[in-house]
Amino acid sequence: MGQELRLRSLLGASVLPPNEARILMAHVLDVHYQLPRSALLSRDDLELNAKALESWKSLESKRIQGEPIAYLIGKRGFHNIELHVAPGVLIPRPETELLVEIGLREIERLHHSVKVLDLGTGSGAIALAVASSARNAIVIATDQSSEALEIAKTNAKLLDLENQVQFLQGNWYQALDAETCFDIILSNPPYIAKQDPHLTQGDLRFEPISALTDQADGLECIRAIISDAKKYLTPNGLLALEHGFDQSDAVMGLMGSAGFADIQAHLDLAGHKRVASGRNAIA
């Protein structure tokens, strides 16, 4: 019986893909034994105790049912930070790191204390990644969800960035003072169309629907952000928005119609046009 409870046997018998099983088991070892991930190899003969075994079976079962790994272990790596995540927020994805890189390049170009706005912050991923890498940035992040903001504030505390990032509740610009202006506005808004079949597949089934779709054509939130952005941008200030892989032309067109200049498409690591940026044209 003991052999069946050993770490290597449990991993070998799991129906999960090996990489997923190792991530979940590493979490069990951390929680119950305070052992590092390397123990998956160095302690592979470890016999799990009853509580650890129960945790493993529960995590394995939930993952088989499709629950996202990030929710099961309560964290996700993003850019150069680790974030606490829960079902109340979108799981940060690698393609969104492109937004962070665009923001950081602009901060470096400006060479002064920069004000950055992150709209629809969710877990705080964009705002906190920017703040962590650019200590001269003053960051304000908004979200309409009180649940999301609590998670974002928890992440700010865990990362010791509470004094650099301010979180405000409101839909897009609603929480801001009318006279507030930013050098950079970044956002990963809901951009999946209402009827898109992806909403019923994979991790998306478990994520907050309001963070995924605008319940319209996928461009409703993007239109709202672009239409009011110039009011909150400094002259020549930068707006950068994540969008769907097939929305680049539409988003760039909306920026052009709103009077933005230097409109550019940015490719993610998969080669898809994933972010559109434009500048507040100086009159």
LUMVEXDREN-725378 format. One line per 3 residues: number of its first residue (from 1); their letters; for each residue x, y, z of C-alpha. Coordinates in Angstrom, 1 decimal, padded with zeros to 4 digits, always signed. Layout:
// residues N
NUM	a	X Y Z | ...;
This chain:
// residues 283
1	mgq	+000.0 +000.0 +000.0 | +002.8 +002.4 +000.9 | +004.3 +002.1 -002.5;
4	elr	+001.1 +003.3 -004.1 | +001.2 +006.4 -001.9 | +004.7 +007.4 -002.9;
7	lrs	+005.2 +010.6 -004.9 | +006.6 +009.0 -008.0 | +003.8 +006.3 -008.1;
10	llg	+001.0 +008.9 -007.7 | +002.5 +011.0 -010.5 | +003.0 +008.0 -012.8;
13	asv	-000.6 +006.9 -012.3 | -002.2 +010.3 -012.9 | -004.2 +010.7 -016.0;
16	lpp	-003.2 +014.4 -016.2 | -000.5 +015.6 -018.6 | +002.9 +015.1 -016.7;
19	nea	+003.6 +018.8 -016.6 | +000.2 +019.6 -015.0 | +000.5 +016.8 -012.5;
22	ril	+004.0 +018.0 -011.4 | +002.7 +021.6 -010.9 | -000.1 +020.4 -008.7;
25	mah	+002.1 +018.0 -006.8 | +004.7 +020.7 -006.2 | +001.9 +022.7 -004.7;
28	vld	+001.0 +019.9 -002.4 | +004.6 +019.5 -001.3 | +004.9 +023.2 -000.6;
31	vhy	+001.7 +023.4 +001.4 | +002.0 +020.2 +003.5 | +005.8 +019.7 +003.8;
34	qlp	+007.3 +023.2 +002.9 | +009.4 +021.4 +000.3 | +010.6 +023.1 -002.9;
37	rsa	+009.7 +022.0 -006.4 | +013.0 +020.2 -006.7 | +011.7 +017.6 -004.2;
40	lls	+009.7 +016.1 -007.0 | +013.0 +014.5 -008.0 | +015.0 +014.5 -004.8;
43	rdd	+012.2 +013.1 -002.7 | +010.3 +011.1 -005.2 | +010.1 +008.2 -002.8;
46	lel	+008.2 +010.3 -000.2 | +005.0 +008.6 +001.0 | +002.2 +011.2 +001.3;
49	nak	+000.4 +011.5 +004.6 | -003.4 +011.4 +004.7 | -003.9 +015.2 +004.4;
52	ale	-001.4 +015.6 +001.6 | -003.0 +012.6 -000.3 | -006.4 +014.1 +000.1;
55	swk	-005.2 +017.5 -001.2 | -003.5 +015.7 -004.2 | -006.7 +013.7 -005.1;
58	sle	-008.9 +016.8 -004.8 | -006.6 +018.9 -007.0 | -006.2 +016.1 -009.5;
61	skr	-010.0 +015.6 -009.7 | -010.7 +019.3 -010.1 | -008.2 +019.6 -012.9;
64	iqg	-009.6 +016.6 -014.6 | -013.0 +018.5 -014.5 | -011.3 +021.4 -016.2;
67	epi	-010.7 +023.9 -013.4 | -007.7 +026.1 -014.2 | -004.4 +025.3 -012.6;
70	ayl	-003.9 +028.9 -011.6 | -007.1 +028.9 -009.5 | -006.3 +025.5 -008.0;
73	igk	-002.9 +026.6 -006.7 | -003.9 +030.2 -006.2 | -001.1 +031.9 -008.1;
76	rgf	+000.3 +032.6 -011.5 | +003.6 +034.0 -012.7 | +003.4 +037.1 -014.9;
79	hni	+006.3 +039.1 -016.3 | +008.7 +039.4 -013.4 | +006.2 +038.9 -010.5;
82	elh	+004.0 +036.2 -009.0 | +000.4 +037.0 -008.5 | -002.3 +035.6 -006.2;
85	vap	-005.3 +034.7 -008.4 | -008.8 +033.4 -007.6 | -012.0 +032.9 -009.6;
88	gvl	-013.0 +036.6 -009.2 | -010.3 +037.7 -011.7 | -009.0 +036.8 -015.1;
91	ipr	-005.9 +034.6 -015.1 | -003.0 +036.7 -016.4 | -001.7 +035.4 -019.7;
94	pet	+001.8 +035.6 -021.4 | +000.4 +037.7 -024.3 | -000.6 +040.5 -021.9;
97	ell	+003.1 +040.8 -020.9 | +003.4 +042.6 -024.3 | +001.4 +045.5 -022.8;
100	vei	+003.8 +045.7 -019.9 | +006.8 +045.8 -022.2 | +005.2 +048.6 -024.3;
103	glr	+004.6 +050.6 -021.2 | +008.1 +050.1 -019.8 | +009.7 +051.1 -023.1;
106	eie	+007.7 +054.4 -023.0 | +008.6 +055.0 -019.4 | +012.3 +054.5 -020.3;
109	rlh	+011.9 +056.9 -023.2 | +010.4 +059.7 -021.1 | +013.2 +059.8 -018.5;
112	hsv	+011.0 +061.4 -015.8 | +008.4 +060.5 -013.2 | +005.7 +058.9 -015.3;
115	kvl	+002.0 +058.6 -014.5 | +000.4 +055.3 -015.7 | -003.2 +054.3 -015.8;
118	dlg	-004.3 +050.6 -016.0 | -008.0 +050.2 -016.9 | -009.8 +047.1 -015.8;
121	tgs	-006.9 +045.9 -013.6 | -008.3 +042.6 -012.4 | -005.6 +040.9 -010.3;
124	gai	-003.4 +044.0 -010.8 | -001.1 +042.2 -013.2 | -000.3 +045.0 -015.6;
127	ala	-000.2 +047.8 -013.0 | +002.0 +045.8 -010.6 | +004.3 +044.4 -013.2;
130	vas	+004.9 +048.0 -014.5 | +005.5 +049.3 -011.0 | +007.8 +046.5 -010.1;
133	sar	+010.1 +047.2 -013.0 | +009.8 +051.0 -013.1 | +010.1 +052.5 -009.6;
136	nai	+009.8 +056.0 -011.0 | +006.3 +055.2 -012.3 | +003.2 +056.4 -010.4;
139	via	+000.4 +053.9 -011.2 | -003.3 +054.2 -010.8 | -005.5 +051.1 -011.6;
142	tdq	-009.2 +051.0 -011.9 | -011.8 +048.1 -011.9 | -015.5 +048.0 -011.5;
145	sse	-015.3 +044.8 -009.5 | -014.8 +045.1 -005.7 | -013.8 +041.4 -005.6;
148	ale	-011.1 +042.0 -008.2 | -009.8 +045.1 -006.4 | -009.4 +043.1 -003.2;
151	iak	-007.3 +040.6 -005.0 | -005.3 +043.3 -006.6 | -004.7 +045.1 -003.3;
154	tna	-003.6 +041.8 -001.8 | -001.1 +041.4 -004.6 | +000.2 +044.9 -004.1;
157	kll	+000.8 +044.2 -000.4 | +002.5 +040.9 -001.1 | +004.8 +042.6 -003.6;
160	dle	+005.5 +045.6 -001.4 | +004.0 +048.0 -004.0 | +001.2 +049.5 -001.9;
163	nqv	+002.8 +053.0 -001.9 | +003.3 +053.0 -005.7 | +000.0 +051.7 -007.0;
166	qfl	-003.4 +053.2 -006.2 | -006.5 +051.2 -006.8 | -009.9 +052.9 -007.6;
169	qgn	-013.3 +051.3 -008.1 | -015.2 +052.4 -011.2 | -016.0 +051.5 -014.8;
172	wyq	-013.0 +052.6 -016.9 | -012.5 +056.3 -016.3 | -015.4 +056.8 -013.8;
175	ald	-013.3 +056.7 -010.7 | -010.9 +059.4 -011.9 | -010.9 +063.1 -011.3;
178	aet	-011.7 +065.0 -014.5 | -008.4 +066.9 -014.4 | -006.2 +063.9 -013.9;
181	cfd	-003.8 +063.2 -016.9 | -001.5 +060.3 -017.6 | +001.5 +059.8 -019.8;
184	iil	+000.5 +056.2 -020.5 | -002.9 +054.4 -020.5 | -002.8 +050.6 -020.7;
187	snp	-005.7 +048.2 -020.8 | -006.6 +044.5 -021.4 | -010.4 +044.9 -021.7;
190	pyi	-013.0 +042.3 -022.4 | -012.8 +041.7 -026.2 | -014.4 +038.4 -026.9;
193	akq	-017.6 +038.6 -028.8 | -020.8 +037.4 -027.1 | -021.3 +034.3 -029.2;
196	dph	-017.7 +033.2 -029.5 | -017.4 +029.4 -028.9 | -014.2 +029.9 -027.0;
199	ltq	-016.2 +031.1 -024.0 | -017.4 +027.6 -023.4 | -014.0 +026.0 -023.7;
202	gdl	-011.0 +025.4 -021.5 | -010.1 +027.8 -018.7 | -012.5 +030.4 -020.0;
205	rfe	-015.4 +028.4 -018.6 | -014.3 +029.2 -015.1 | -013.2 +032.8 -015.4;
208	pis	-015.4 +035.8 -014.7 | -017.5 +036.4 -017.8 | -017.4 +040.2 -017.4;
211	alt	-013.7 +040.1 -017.8 | -013.9 +038.1 -021.0 | -016.8 +039.5 -023.1;
214	dqa	-018.6 +042.8 -023.5 | -021.8 +040.8 -024.3 | -021.7 +042.5 -027.7;
217	dgl	-019.3 +042.4 -030.7 | -016.1 +042.3 -028.7 | -015.3 +046.0 -029.4;
220	eci	-017.7 +047.8 -027.1 | -015.3 +048.2 -024.2 | -012.5 +049.1 -026.6;
223	rai	-014.7 +051.8 -028.1 | -015.5 +053.2 -024.7 | -011.8 +053.4 -023.7;
226	isd	-010.7 +055.0 -026.9 | -013.5 +057.5 -027.1 | -012.5 +059.1 -023.7;
229	akk	-008.8 +058.4 -023.6 | -007.6 +061.7 -025.0 | -009.3 +063.6 -022.1;
232	ylt	-006.9 +061.7 -019.7 | -003.7 +061.7 -021.7 | -001.0 +064.2 -021.7;
235	png	+000.0 +065.7 -025.1 | +001.7 +062.9 -027.1 | +000.6 +060.5 -024.3;
238	lla	+000.5 +056.8 -025.2 | -002.6 +054.6 -025.3 | -002.0 +050.8 -025.7;
241	leh	-004.8 +048.2 -025.8 | -004.8 +044.4 -026.0 | -007.3 +043.0 -028.4;
244	gfd	-008.2 +039.7 -030.1 | -006.0 +038.2 -032.8 | -008.4 +039.3 -035.6;
247	qsd	-009.3 +042.7 -034.2 | -006.2 +044.7 -035.1 | -007.6 +046.6 -038.1;
250	avm	-010.8 +047.4 -036.3 | -009.0 +048.8 -033.2 | -006.5 +050.8 -035.2;
253	glm	-009.4 +052.2 -037.2 | -011.1 +053.3 -034.0 | -007.9 +055.0 -032.9;
256	gsa	-007.6 +056.8 -036.2 | -011.2 +058.0 -036.1 | -010.7 +059.3 -032.6;
259	gfa	-007.7 +061.4 -033.8 | -004.8 +059.4 -032.5 | -001.4 +059.6 -034.2;
262	diq	+001.5 +057.2 -034.7 | -000.9 +054.2 -034.6 | +001.0 +050.9 -034.4;
265	ahl	+000.3 +047.2 -034.3 | +002.4 +045.1 -031.9 | +002.9 +041.3 -032.3;
268	dla	+002.8 +038.8 -029.5 | +005.2 +035.9 -029.2 | +002.9 +033.8 -031.5;
271	ghk	+003.2 +036.4 -034.2 | -000.4 +037.7 -033.8 | -001.3 +041.3 -033.8;
274	rva	-002.2 +041.5 -030.1 | -001.8 +045.2 -029.1 | -002.7 +048.5 -030.8;
277	sgr	-001.1 +051.7 -029.7 | -001.5 +055.4 -030.6 | -000.5 +058.8 -029.3;
280	nai	-002.6 +061.8 -028.3 | -001.8 +064.0 -031.2 | -000.6 +067.5 -030.2;
283	a	-002.9 +070.1 -031.7;
